[in-house]
Amino acid sequence: MNELVLQPATQQVHMLRSRAVSVVELAEAHIRQIERLNPKLNALVDFDANRVRVRALQMDESRALRGPLYGLPVTVKSSIAAAGFRCEIGSLLHKDDVPHVDAIAVARLRAAGALILGTTNCPEFLMAYETDNLLHGRTSNPWNLDCTPGGSSGGEAAAIAAGMSAAGLGSDSGGSVRVPAHFTGICSFKPTPGRFPGRGHLPPCVGPFSVLGAIGPMARTMEDVNLLFRTLGGHDPLDPSSPPIAYRERSLEELRSQTIGFFEDDGLVPVTPETRAAVHAAASALRESGFRVEPFRPRMLEPLRRLWWKLFVQCGAMFYAPAIRGQEEKLSPIFREFLGIAASERPFTPEQLLDAWAQLDLLRSKALEELAAWPVLLCPVASIPAFRHGERQWSIDGRSVAYLDAVRHTQWFNTLAAPAAVVPVGRLRDGLPIGVQVVARPFEDEAALAIAGVVDAAFGYRVPPLANHF
């Protein structure tokens, strides 16, 4: 019965709809997987088996109209408000915080009939590529417990990869759904901000974070990710950054008329040989499916990364300063590390802050001009696979690669506000997965999803051994 938990979300929905399995039976299978693996992984931080059982029974007995996700067991990152579940953002400063109102994406999850299992761990205030905090401790990677599943949606990625959740919601301002997907061997999608509802995320995606940040779906297949995007996406009339754009199906025949550009690195920071091989393998799979794929490296990558650093790191520290003032002793080491990185830069003057905000539009315009002939890009997610807990420096091709430089590949596209999907493609000899990134121009989310789906069909999710030993 527990093999059910490793089925794609679309298959689980089909089985529920055809009554091949009941909501209670599917929930029970996930409960058993959580009780078996969560003590090792520490992915879910608010989970009550009896609450899930009661709700599953209610759903089986209900005669209400069944939505497209009816009975599907899902999880939500603990920075996205889910009424009745702790939403603590990994911080002692928010210990036991329970929202009374759902984020819009969570409200749509419930309206579609999904069964929320619980909320998942994240680094304090989301400011790290490793999931650890003083409130709940660290989360481990189901492929190797000595490694991190990444951050900041690390708990969500670990839960999905290990079959403790069929799918879920993360968030991404600098790679936070994409790096964990790459580290754990699942799929994820950072949408164009506003195409997928972001209202109800904590902290709010406002100011520069309305461009950098987005809530995004995570699952084991791109078909599952696309199901969540279609079901939950769409205009939010109270979000000023949400465009009134409906889901637009993109045919592969239409997309084959465009040229996909691919690059292995940015020419500044090296990537592992296995990472290069994964990008080439994905490019070859697309060519075999009839796509034109040519080498192309945008010139605007480094300017976009430098601006991301100013807006995410420096502005991020400025945003949090009032909330943490006088409570520094309660902060996790991993958040103190972030504050130390921010403090290494000179504080913004008002003129510099205004200039950075203006550059956000100017650089995006230049980048979009450069990408006019290359509407889709294929590239790495990071220089490295999942790293060991606490690691911050790596040697690649005899060169030293520092912490934030190793994951610069996602940061570019937050500054650009571009939709970007991650698909597992390769892996190391020890089994650690390697993903690739499929990026489209802003508001062309469906193009990224469709092409990522082709890559996923050629490679796809592999089950971590830990998750498969029932």
VENSUL-V296319 format. One record per backbone hydrogen bond with DSSP energy under -0.5 kcal/mol. NH is the residue of the N-H (numbers start at 1). CO is the residue of the C=O. If there is no record, write none. Layout:
BEGIN
NH,CO ; NH,CO
END
This chain:
BEGIN
4,1 ; 5,2 ; 6,3 ; 7,4 ; 12,8 ; 13,9 ; 14,10 ; 15,11 ; 16,12 ; 17,13 ; 18,14 ; 19,16 ; 20,15 ; 21,15 ; 26,22 ; 27,23 ; 28,24 ; 29,25 ; 30,26 ; 31,27 ; 32,28 ; 33,29 ; 34,30 ; 35,31 ; 36,32 ; 37,33 ; 38,34 ; 40,37 ; 41,37 ; 42,38 ; 45,119 ; 46,119 ; 48,117 ; 52,48 ; 53,49 ; 54,50 ; 55,51 ; 56,52 ; 57,53 ; 58,54 ; 59,55 ; 60,56 ; 61,57 ; 62,58 ; 69,112 ; 70,67 ; 71,113 ; 72,69 ; 74,72 ; 74,115 ; 75,167 ; 76,118 ; 77,169 ; 78,120 ; 79,77 ; 80,77 ; 81,79 ; 81,200 ; 84,99 ; 85,82 ; 87,97 ; 89,78 ; 91,88 ; 94,91 ; 95,92 ; 97,94 ; 99,85 ; 103,81 ; 104,199 ; 107,103 ; 108,104 ; 109,105 ; 110,106 ; 111,107 ; 112,108 ; 113,110 ; 114,109 ; 115,72 ; 116,114 ; 117,74 ; 117,115 ; 118,74 ; 119,46 ; 120,76 ; 121,43 ; 124,132 ; 125,89 ; 126,123 ; 127,124 ; 128,126 ; 132,130 ; 137,133 ; 139,131 ; 140,41 ; 141,144 ; 141,147 ; 144,141 ; 147,144 ; 148,387 ; 153,176 ; 155,121 ; 157,153 ; 158,154 ; 159,155 ; 160,156 ; 161,157 ; 162,158 ; 163,160 ; 164,159 ; 165,159 ; 166,73 ; 167,73 ; 168,218 ; 169,75 ; 170,216 ; 172,214 ; 179,175 ; 181,177 ; 182,178 ; 183,179 ; 184,180 ; 185,181 ; 186,181 ; 187,219 ; 188,422 ; 189,217 ; 190,420 ; 191,189 ; 194,196 ; 195,192 ; 196,192 ; 201,198 ; 202,79 ; 206,204 ; 209,206 ; 210,207 ; 211,208 ; 212,208 ; 213,209 ; 214,172 ; 216,170 ; 218,168 ; 219,187 ; 220,166 ; 225,221 ; 226,222 ; 227,223 ; 228,224 ; 229,225 ; 230,226 ; 231,227 ; 232,228 ; 233,229 ; 234,195 ; 237,235 ; 239,236 ; 240,238 ; 242,239 ; 243,241 ; 245,243 ; 246,244 ; 249,247 ; 251,249 ; 255,251 ; 256,252 ; 257,254 ; 258,255 ; 260,258 ; 260,292 ; 261,376 ; 262,294 ; 263,378 ; 266,269 ; 272,383 ; 276,272 ; 277,273 ; 278,274 ; 279,275 ; 280,276 ; 281,277 ; 282,278 ; 283,279 ; 284,280 ; 285,281 ; 286,282 ; 287,283 ; 288,284 ; 289,285 ; 290,287 ; 291,286 ; 292,258 ; 293,291 ; 294,260 ; 296,262 ; 298,296 ; 301,298 ; 304,300 ; 305,301 ; 306,302 ; 307,303 ; 308,304 ; 309,305 ; 310,306 ; 311,307 ; 312,308 ; 313,308 ; 313,309 ; 314,309 ; 315,310 ; 316,312 ; 317,313 ; 318,314 ; 319,315 ; 320,316 ; 321,317 ; 322,318 ; 324,320 ; 325,321 ; 327,324 ; 330,327 ; 331,328 ; 335,332 ; 336,332 ; 337,333 ; 338,334 ; 339,335 ; 340,336 ; 341,337 ; 342,338 ; 343,339 ; 344,340 ; 344,341 ; 345,342 ; 353,349 ; 354,350 ; 355,351 ; 356,352 ; 357,353 ; 358,354 ; 359,355 ; 360,356 ; 361,357 ; 361,358 ; 362,358 ; 363,359 ; 364,360 ; 365,361 ; 366,362 ; 367,363 ; 368,364 ; 369,365 ; 370,366 ; 371,367 ; 372,369 ; 374,371 ; 376,259 ; 377,439 ; 378,261 ; 379,437 ; 381,435 ; 383,406 ; 389,146 ; 391,388 ; 394,401 ; 396,394 ; 396,399 ; 399,396 ; 401,394 ; 403,392 ; 406,402 ; 406,403 ; 407,404 ; 408,405 ; 410,407 ; 411,407 ; 412,408 ; 413,410 ; 414,410 ; 414,411 ; 415,411 ; 416,412 ; 417,414 ; 418,413 ; 420,190 ; 421,438 ; 422,188 ; 423,436 ; 425,434 ; 426,434 ; 428,432 ; 431,428 ; 434,426 ; 436,423 ; 437,379 ; 438,421 ; 439,377 ; 439,437 ; 440,419 ; 441,375 ; 444,441 ; 447,444 ; 448,444 ; 449,445 ; 450,446 ; 451,447 ; 452,448 ; 453,449 ; 454,450 ; 455,451 ; 456,452 ; 457,453 ; 458,454 ; 458,455 ; 459,455 ; 460,424 ; 464,161 ; 466,142 ; 467,464 ; 468,464 ; 468,465 ; 469,465 ; 470,468
END
